[in-house]
Amino acid sequence: MLLQALGPGQARFVGGAVRDSLLGLEAKDLDVATPLSPYEVMRALGAVGIKVVPTGITHGTVTAISDGQVVEITTLRSDVTTDGRRATVAFTDDWQQDAARRDFTINALFADPQTGELFDYFDGLADLRDHRVRFIGDPLTRIAEDHLRILRFFRFHARFGKGQPDEAGLRACVLRANDLMALSRERIADELLKLLAHPDPAATVSIMVEHGVLASVLPEIEQSALPRLERLVQAEQQSGIVPDGLRRLASLIPCDPALAEKIAARLKLSNRDRKRLASAVQAELDLNPRALSYRIGTESAIDRLLLAGLAEQAASVAHWDPPRLPIGGGVLIHKGLAPGPAVAKTLKIIEHQWVERGFPQGPEFDAIVSEVLAAEA
């Protein structure tokens, strides 16, 4: 009903949804392009009772919500001015002009939702078939429009490419790598972590490091770190644990928590991710995976175990819920311990023994309490 409300020939699927469907992949984001203005889209959909939110109306984008499905609808555009970070756009009714402003040929495919007819203005179908990520037009021009396309080039190559990257695209990315310094660190971090989260980005990261693409923003990443990333990828696969971009970033930087904190701050990571990155690179490793998980948290324990290549141990705590110490200070006081610092000290000793013995409950735990109290008496 949503597409019908826009009228015949007035809407086409575009970008990732078309690309992924052609590859037999699940299309996560549904994007629609239309020559209608955003106000015309809102009126047409509102007339049939479809909720529309003006999420990016100055750039022609509204978000429609129909039958629980979220669809982004964007008016056809052309770039008026660009500065490498943002663009000023003008609306158009020219489908090819809209396609020409997109980054890669495989992302500029349109499909008619009614007939399934494909519209390929820049040989994206051939590139998709050949597993080639290629800029539309002159790569240097595309990068000048948005510097983030340097990282996107490698991210899409890691996901869809095979063999060496497109030569012209690689050459342009290397030549303009310092342009990354003009971007916000949040955008860099988001794109880099997406790249690292692909099933096996090691070969692509190796190309980036070899050509100095990351040197301006992450000079700490060196070629010598790549085997560690490869081992981590293997450990994740063996354990069945989902790939994680932040964990893989940890594999690429030196094992120095203070330096990890600086890198996390530079990338403007959240406080939670900063702490996690610093924890992941620590050399300290308790070979009792459940004890480690209890002490530093399951997520951080999995990070350290996988980075150490201990896939089986990581898998053993992946779905384990650490228990709570089954005693508090009040119970110890009730048992005759004088209130004060001794209570906290004794609790720590009990907790240590409890963890070391595998988190026993019932009579086994009561025996630990009795032993500790007797020793402290």
N, C-alpha and C positions, 0 to 999 in steps of 0.2 A: 504494500500500500504506500509505503514511504516514497519509493522511486516513481510509482505511478502518479503520485500527487505532483511531482515536478514536471510531468508532461513527457510525451514521446520525444526521444532523442536529446533530452535535456540533462541527462545524467549518465556518467560512466564510472565504473570502478577504476581505480588508478593506483599505481605504486606497488607497495608490498603485498597487498591482497591479490593482485593479478600475478605478480612474480611468484609468490609462494604457491598459489593454486596450480600454476603451470608446472611447478616442481613436485607437486603431490604433497605439499606441506600444509599444515593447518594455518589458515590466515587468521592471525590474532587481531589485527587492527583493520577495520573496514573503512576505507577512505573513498569518498565519492567526489568527483569533479563535475562542475556544471557551469554553463555560460550565464546562468541567472545570477543576479546580484544577491548578496546575503539577505537583503530585505525582502526580495522577491521569494527567496527560499523560505524565510520565516513566515511570510504571509500564506504561501501555498501549503506548507505543512500545518500551520496553525488552523487553516480552514478545514482540515480533516481530523483535527484533534490530536495531532502529534506534538509532543513537548519538544521545544527547541530552545537551546541555551546559546547566547551569543558569545562563545568562548574566545574568539579572536576576530571579531567582526571587522576591525580596521585592516586586517590582512585577508578578509574574505571568508573566514571560517566560522561556521556555526556547528553545534553538536546536537544531533537529533536522537531522541530516545523513544524507541518504538518496540513494544512487545519484549521489553527487557534487553533489547539490542541497542548498543551505542554506535552511532555512525557519524563520522566527521564529514561535513559537506563543505567544500571550498570552491569559491568562484574562480574561474580561469584567470590567471594572472600573468603579467610580464613585469620584469624588474625595471624600475626607473633609475634608482641609484643603489649602490652597494658599497660597503666599506670594509668587508671582510668579516664583520660580526653581525650585521643586520641589513635588511633591505627595505627600501621604499618601493611599494608595488602599485601597479595600475591594473584595473580589471580589464579583461578582454573577452571576446567570444571566439578566439582562435585557439583550437585545441593544440595545434602544433607549437604555437608560441608558448603555451603553458608548458608543454613537454620540454621545450628547449631550455627552460630555466631550471630544470631539475638536475640532479648531480650526475647520475650514472644511467646508461642506456637501459639497464635492466629494471630501473625504478621509474621509467617513463612510459610504461606500457599501459594502455587503456583497454577496457573491455566493456562492451555494451551489455547491461544486465539482462536485457530481454532476449537478445539473439545470441549472445556469447561472442559476437564478432570482436576480433582483436585489432587494435590500432597501434602500429609500431612505426614511429617516425624516424628512429635512429638505429635500426638494426639491433634492438635489444633482444629479440628472440634468438638471433644467431649467437649473441654473446652469452645468453643464458644457456644455450645448447653447448657452447664451447667452454663453459665455466670461466668466463672472462669478465672481469669488472673493468669497465671502460668509461671514462668521462664523456659526457656529451660535448662535442665540439672541442675547443682548445682547453686542455687541462689547466694551463696557467690562468686562463680567464675564469674557469670554474672555481679555482682555489682563491683567486683574488676576490670573488664574490662572497665566499664564506670559507675562512681559513680552517674551520673544523672539518672540511671535506678531506683534508690530509689524513686525519685519523679515520674518517669514515671509509676512505679508499681501502685502508688496510683491514678495517673491521669487516667490510663486505667481502674482501678477498679471503679472509680467514673463514668466512661462512660459505661463500659460493664459489670461490676461485679454486683452480688447480694449477700446480706448477708455479712458475714464476709470474709475478704480477704483470699487467699490461705495461710494456716498456715506456710508452709516452707518459702514462700516468705516474709510474714510479719516478721517472726522471723529474717530473714537475713537482712531485711531493718532496723529493730530496732537495731540489733547488729552493723551494719555498718553506722548508721545515721551520726556519726561525720565525715564520709568521705565526706559529702557534703561541708565541709569547704575547701576542696581542689579544688572545682569547681569555675569558674568565677561567680561573682554575676549576670552577665547578663544571663547566662544559667539558674541559679536558678530562677531568676525572670520570665523568659520566660516560664519555665515549670510550676511554681507555678500559674501564672496568667491564663495559659491554663486550669489547673486543676480547679481553682476557677470559671472559666467561664462555666463549665458544668451546665446543667439545675438545678441539685440539689446536690452540693458536700458536704452538711453539714455532712452527716453520715461519709463520708470518712475523712473529715477534723477532725472530732471528734476522729476517730481512730488514726490519726496521732498525734494529740495533746496529747491524752491519753498515747501514747507510747513514747512521747518525740522525735518524728522524726524531728521536726522543731526546737528543742531547740537550736541547735548549730548555726543556721543562723537567726532565728527569735524568740528569747526567750520572746519577748513581747506578743506573742500569747498564751493565757491561756484558760483553759476549760470554764471559766466564760464568755468568749466572744462568745461562740457557739450559745446561744439563739439569740443573735443579728444577726448573720449570717442567722439563720433560719427565723427570722422575715423579713430580707431583701429579702430573696428568695421568701417568700410569697408575699411581697409587689410588687416585680417585676412581679410575675405571675399575680397578680390582676390588675396591671396597663397595662400589655401587653408590657412592656418595655424589651428589649433584655438583658439577663444577661451580667454582665460586671465584669471581674476579678479584676480590680483595685478598683471598688466600693466595691466589696466583701472583698478585703483585708482591706479596710478602716473599715469594720464592725468588723474585728478581732483584731484591734489594739486599744490601749487606745485613748480616745478623747482628744488628746494633739497635736496641730498642730506642735509644735517644735519637738516632738518625731516622728511624721509622716515624717517630713523633714529628720530626721536622718535615719529613716528606708528606705525612698526612696533613699537617698544618698548611703546607704549601698548596696541596690539592683541595684545601677547604673541606676535608672530609668531616662528617659528623663526629661529635665527641665519642660516641659509641664505636665508630669505625676506627678512630684514632687509637683508642685503647686496644681494640682488637688487633690492629696491625702491629702495634708495639709488642703485644703479647705473643703474636705468632712468630716473630723473629727471635724470641728468646731461646737460648741454647738449652736452658733447663728443661729436662724431660723426665717425668716419673713414668717408669715402664709399667706401672700398674695403671691401666687406662681409666678404670673407674675412680681410683683415688685422684688422678689428675683431673678428671671431669668434675669431681666434687669440689676440688680446691679452686680451679680457675674457671669453671663453667664448661658445659658440654661443647659449645661452639668453638671456644678457644682450644679446648683439648683436642678436638678433631683437627683443627688447623695444625697444631704442633705434631700430632701423630702422623698425619698425611705428609707434612713437610719432611718428616724423618723417614718416610717410606714405609711406615707401619700400617699398611692398609687393613689388615685383619683386626688389629687393636682399635683402629678408628671406627670400623664397622661395628665393633662390639659395644660402643657407647653411643652410636648414632641415634638409637631409639630408647636409650636408657634414661630414666627419670631419677636423678640423684635424690636419695631420701633425706629427710631432716633428722638431725640428732634427736633421739627420743627422750631427752631429759633437759631440764632447765635449771637455773640457779636455785629456784625456790625449792625444788626437790632435794637438792644437796643440803640446803639450810635445814629442811625438815629432817634430814638424816643426821643432823648434828654438827654440820660445818658452820663455823662462825661467819656471819655476814662480813663482806669486805673483799679485798683483792684476791684472797685465797679462793673465793668461789669461781671467779673468772679463770684463774690459773688451773684449778682442778678440772673445770669444764674443758679447757683446752687439752689437758692430758687425756681425759676420757675420750674426747673426740678423736685425738690422734690414734689411740688404741683401737677405737671402733672402726676407723677408716682402714688401718693396717690389717685388721682381721676380717675385712670384707663386709662391713656394715651389718653385723648380726643383730637380730631382734630377740625379744623375749628373754628367757633364762640366760642365754649367752651374753646378752648385753648387760643384764643385771650382774653377772659375774665380773664383767669389766669394771663396773661401777664399784663393786665391793673391793676389788683388788686395788684400784686407785685410791679409794678412801682409806684403806688399810695402810697403804704405802705412805700416804700423806699425813696420817695420824701422828 
